[in-house]
Amino acid sequence: MPTEISGSTPTGPEDRDATRFVIDEALGYVYAGALRAVAALGVADLLAGGPLTVAELAGRAEVHEVPLRRVLRVLATRGIFEELADGRFGLTAAGQALRSDAPLSARPAVLMLTDTTLWRPVGEVELSLRRGGSVFEDIFGMSFFDYVARNQQTATAFHSGMAAFSDQENEPLAAAYDFPASGVVVDVGGGHGGFLLEVLRRHPGLDGVLMDEPHVVAEHRLDVEEVKGRWRPAPGDFFAEVPAGADVYMIKRILHDWDDESCVRILRNCRRAMNDGGRILVLDAVIPPGNEPHQAKAVDMMLMTAFPGRERTEAEFAELFTAAGLRPARIIPTGTVVSIVEGVEP
Ligand SMILES: C[S@@+](CC[C@H](N)C(=O)[O-])C[C@H]1O[C@@H](n2cnc3c(N)ncnc32)[C@H](O)[C@@H]1O
């Protein structure tokens, strides 16, 4: 039965539920803040040997016991930790993924996503809406990538976070595409080379080129016996040019960082550089229509506020390809958040 609040329209339980739901949504940031704290402190590593009392854990983490209990309690509501009947806290399956030594550790990605460089811009979504673009420069006085180039600590957090973000998708992505049996592939903006490594591992007839900014290529992870002698570094600027004479140009999680004009420049550079019959693979999320949750819809908020970029729909990718003189050939789902958008000469 609706109850009447004086001077307002009648309300019922559904109104209270709706209001509480929206308030809960507004509290979403506390989970990310708490998650950042335990990732930074290495709490999951301290619990790797099994559950501990909060006092034991606080001693090992060198933090205060009472606030730690509160942080663990709130993250237990999100399935990261669990409180046992005897009051000790342990890791859930999701919590195990926060360990630094987990096979596909999420810890560096959590530290990157909640780093102040991404966190603060998202707090300014309203400004981004009013102005229609990134607010990174308002906060940090320069663009994101300039900031990363000047700040070693942020660079480390970003590149290792990006590598962790990518590690869990690299293998299925390398398996999802029918690469040629031989030839050369270039990973354009390939970071530390995690994806190129997976592609070369799976396709022994291919050689690879790792192209990224010099300070990034210098930190590559391709000193691996399996791919020895089958790759070369190509430090450079993808807006100027990309290495010529390859058969496949892979552009993974790059275009979503940039505005359309910059994307077209990168795509054109690849088109100019590729061998006859070459292919360009854009590996990015393709935003699905409708209301369903999709990680890329959330990442898009981060891109909107901190970068000139955006996550794109199928139609938006087709426009980019066409503007770069390419034919969008097909979109290949991969079972990960990322799809492969293939472009060829028209
Ligand atoms: C979001 S990360 C993606 C890295 C990698 N492809 C992956 O999927 O993990 C973007 C990459 O673009 C690189 N980058 C940014 N500007 C660049 C430029 N002008 N030339 C070459 N690489 C650039 C960055 O250093 C970074 O490694």
The ligand as a MOL file (V3000), in Angstrom:
LIG
                    3D

  0  0  0     0  0            999 V3000
M  V30 BEGIN CTAB
M  V30 COUNTS 27 29 0 0 0
M  V30 BEGIN ATOM
M  V30 1 C 46.7800 0.8390 -24.6530 0
M  V30 2 S 48.4440 0.4250 -24.9830 0 CHG=1
M  V30 3 C 48.2810 -1.0740 -25.9210 0
M  V30 4 C 49.5020 -1.9310 -25.8930 0
M  V30 5 C 49.3370 -3.3100 -26.5490 0
M  V30 6 N 49.0160 -3.2250 -27.9530 0
M  V30 7 C 48.3200 -4.1550 -25.8100 0
M  V30 8 O 47.2810 -4.4900 -26.3730 0
M  V30 9 O 48.5800 -4.4740 -24.6370 0 CHG=-1
M  V30 10 C 48.9040 1.6310 -26.1810 0
M  V30 11 C 50.3200 1.5330 -26.6950 0
M  V30 12 O 50.5250 2.5260 -27.7080 0
M  V30 13 C 51.8570 3.0030 -27.5770 0
M  V30 14 N 51.9730 4.3040 -28.2420 0
M  V30 15 C 51.3690 5.4640 -27.9050 0
M  V30 16 N 51.7030 6.4320 -28.7800 0
M  V30 17 C 52.5350 5.8580 -29.6950 0
M  V30 18 C 53.1940 6.3500 -30.8670 0
M  V30 19 N 53.0400 7.6040 -31.2580 0
M  V30 20 N 53.9530 5.4980 -31.5960 0
M  V30 21 C 54.0840 4.1930 -31.1920 0
M  V30 22 N 53.4760 3.6810 -30.1040 0
M  V30 23 C 52.7060 4.5070 -29.3570 0
M  V30 24 C 52.0370 3.0750 -26.0830 0
M  V30 25 O 53.4020 3.1570 -25.7160 0
M  V30 26 C 51.3660 1.7890 -25.6260 0
M  V30 27 O 52.2650 0.7150 -25.5910 0
M  V30 END ATOM
M  V30 BEGIN BOND
M  V30 1 1 1 2
M  V30 2 1 2 3
M  V30 3 1 2 10
M  V30 4 1 3 4
M  V30 5 1 4 5
M  V30 6 1 5 6
M  V30 7 1 5 7
M  V30 8 2 7 8
M  V30 9 1 7 9
M  V30 10 1 10 11
M  V30 11 1 11 12
M  V30 12 1 11 26
M  V30 13 1 12 13
M  V30 14 1 13 14
M  V30 15 1 13 24
M  V30 16 1 14 15
M  V30 17 1 14 23
M  V30 18 2 15 16
M  V30 19 1 16 17
M  V30 20 1 17 18
M  V30 21 2 17 23
M  V30 22 1 18 19
M  V30 23 2 18 20
M  V30 24 1 20 21
M  V30 25 2 21 22
M  V30 26 1 22 23
M  V30 27 1 24 25
M  V30 28 1 24 26
M  V30 29 1 26 27
M  V30 END BOND
M  V30 END CTAB
M  END
